C-alpha cells in the first residue's frame, strides 16, 4: 500500500523547487517517507517536515548558477533580508525584556485569534464528514404557523412519491431501548431508520450488510446494525458478531452489520446512535398524516439547486393540501442544508466572536506599534548614522520592518502553541458549547491563517514606526544630548491610545450586554421555579408494559414511593419538560363552532403533583387529583385563545389523538416557557389521563439539595422494576443552564477578550505616559524649580493621559452604537445599545485609564529638579 | 586568482557524496535518497536532501559526475529518479583525497581508532 506524505508539505516543496529539481527531490522524499512510515508514522512526519523546511530554506541551485561562477555584486534582496534578520536578532538579544514583552503581547493576540479561527474553521468552513455533504439536506414540515416541525409518515410518503429533485429521501426517528441480558437496566440510543436511510447518508457497513427492503416492515425479522463504538465496547469488537443476537426491550434482534468509525458523526444525532434498527411501520402508521413525530433526511440530485427543490416541494405540498384538506391544508415543506441544520444559530455567534477577537488583535497591534515606536526613537542616533553612511530611506524602512516581522512571527509561533494548548485543555468544555466540537483541530488552513495574521500584524505594528523613523531629521538626531524625544511622535501615539481605548470600549460593551442577556435569560421568569427540582427520564417499554393500565399503575407506584422519600415535597410526571420541543396540537371545543384557522397549542400529559413540583401557579379552579379521569388544565393564554372571554372551567374539549374522549377543564394555570428560554411563554393545555403512554419525566421538588435525592429516587424506581432504565438525571437548574450554553460560551469569551483588551489598553496608556514623563522631565524639573505646585505637575501628567483616553471613550461609544446591529440577534432582554451598560463601561474604562496614569504621575512628582537640570 | 589551486580540492561533504556515488553506482542506484541514506547509515550524518542535491550539482559542474534520468516509479508517486555516476575526473579526485587522507593518517591508526 502506498502511504501518502503530508500533502501540504509536498505542495510547499513543489512551489519552491524549480522544475528541474522537483521530480527528483519530491520523489526522493516521498520514497523515504514511505519507508520510514512503516517504523513510526509520527517520526516519518517529523522527518519529512524537517527535510521540507531545509529544502524551503535552501533549495538546490538552478543552472547556470551565478553564485558559483562569480562573486555576487551588491545587495541582492534576499541577502539583505537575511542580514537584516541577523541584525534584528542581535539588537533584540541586547534587550531581551523588550522582545519578551512584545512577543508575549503578540502571542496572546495571535493565539486567541488562532483558537477562535480553528473553531470557526472546523464548524463553519470544513465540509461535514459525509460523502458529498453539500447535497445532504434535512426535511421538515412547515406548520400553518410557519415553523419547521417534525414529519408525519403520510406527508413524507406523499413527498417521496412525487419529488424529482432528490436522489433519495428517508425517514428516521429515535428510539430508546433497554439493553437486556446484562443484569442491570441500561438504556441505549437507537435510530429507527426507514428504507434507504443509509443509502442517502452513504454509510456502508464494514461488516455484514445494510437492511433489506423487506426487513422494513412489521412482519420482518428483528435485525440491527451496530455502531463501531457499541460493537467495540459492548461486544469487544468480536469479528464473528454477524448473526449473533441482542436483547432489546425484551425482543431478540439479530445483528446483520457493523458500521465503521467514520460513519459515527457526533454532531448529527441520527449517526451518533449506538445501534440502528429498521423503522418497520405498519400500514396504518404509514398512512398517518396528523401525527408528526418523524425526522427526515434527503440527498439532492447532482446539479439540483436548493431553491429548485424547495419550490418543487412547495408545489407538492399545495397539491397534498388539496387532496387531504383536513390534515395537510396550510402545511408546507422546509428543506435545510445539513450543515446549516447542524451549525444552526451558532454561526452568528462564532462570527461575532471572530470579529471580537480580531479587535483584541488590533489593540495588541496598536500596543506593539507604540512600543516599537518608542524603541525606534531611542535608536534615532543609530538610524541617523546609518543614513549618514548612505543607507536610503527604503533600507532603513526595510530593516525596521524586518524587525517587527521577526517579532510577529515568533509571537505567531508562540500563539499557535497557546491556541493548541487552549483548544486541547478546553476540549471537554467546547464539546458542550459548539456543534462539531470533536472535529476541532489545527489543520493546514489554520496554519496558513496564523502565518497570514502574523505577517499582517508585523506589518501593521511595524510600518508606522518604520515610516516615522525614515523621516527623522539627521542633524537633530546627531546633536549631542538631543533629549527632546518626549515631543516626537506624541501625536501618533496619542492616536494609538485613542484607538486602543475605543476598541476596548466596543469589546467591553459587547461583554456587558452579553452578560446581561445571560442573566436575563437565566433569572428571567420562566413560569416555574427551577430551584430545588430534580428530573429524570423514564421510558416504559411496550413489551413490558403493553396496557395503559399497567403504565398508569407503574407511574402511580413510582410516584408514591418517591413522595415517601425524606426531603421530597412534591413529585409528578410530564411527557416533555419545559424548554424542550414537545407535542403541538389543536383542540376541538364542545359546544363551539370549529375554528376556521385552528391554532395549535402545546399539549402535555401530566400526573397530579406536577404543578406543585414545578410551582406553576394555579390561577383558578383546582389541580388534577388521582381520582380524576381525563381532565384538562389550561394555561391562561390557552384559555384566552380558545374560549376568549368565556370561562373555560367546566367546559369540555377533545384532543386530536382521541376524538372520542371529552375532557373537562378543571383549572387555569400560569403560562410557562415551553419551548426555550429566549422565546415567550407558549399557550399550553395539560391533560391527565388514566391511559398514559410510556414517556414520562419525573419532576421532584425537594427541601434538601436536589442532587442528593438522585440515588434514592432511582432506587425507588428500581424497587418496582429493576430492569427499567432511568436516564438523564439532572437538576432543573442544570436543565436551564444546558439551554444557555451558547450564550454562556459567548459571554465568557467576550468577557475574557474584554479583560485582555482592558489590560492592553491600560498598559498602552502607562507605557506612553511613562515615556512622555521621561522625555519631559527637564520641563517638569524647570516648572518645579520655578515653583509649580505638586497639584500642577499631577494635573499636567494626568491630563496628558486622560485626554486621549476620553477621546477614545467617545469614539468607542459611537463605534459600539454603530455595531449594535451585530449583537441584536444574539442578545435577549437587553438592548445592544443599552445606555446604562454603555455608561458603566465608559466609567470603567475612564477609571482604568486614570489608574494607568497614576504611576507615571507619581514618578513625575518625585523628580528632583536639581538632579534633572544637572543631568543635562 | 593566482593562488587558487588548479584542481579543486574536495570538501569533506563532497568526499562523502562522491564515496556514496561510488558505492551505489555499481548497482545503478546512485540517486539522491539512496546517497542520503548511505551517508546517514555509514557516517551518522543525517543530512538534508537539498544539501545532497546541491553538492551533486556542484560536483557535476566541476566535471566529476555524469547523470541520467530514470523511469517514473509508482512508489515515488510517479516521479522520476536522477541517477549519478563518476566520471574519470571524479574518480581521480577521490583517489587523490583518499591518498592524502591515508598517508596523513599512516601510523596513527592506533590513536585514531581508540575511542
Interface residues (C-beta under 8 A of the other chain):
Chain A: X2 X21 X23 X24 X25 X26 X27 X28 X29 X30 X31 X32 X34 X50 X51 X54 X55 X58 X59 X60 X61 X63 X65 X68
Chain B: X31 X32 X33 X36 X37 X48 X49 X50 X51 X53 X54 X57 X58 X61 X74 X75 X76 X77 X79 X80 X81 X82
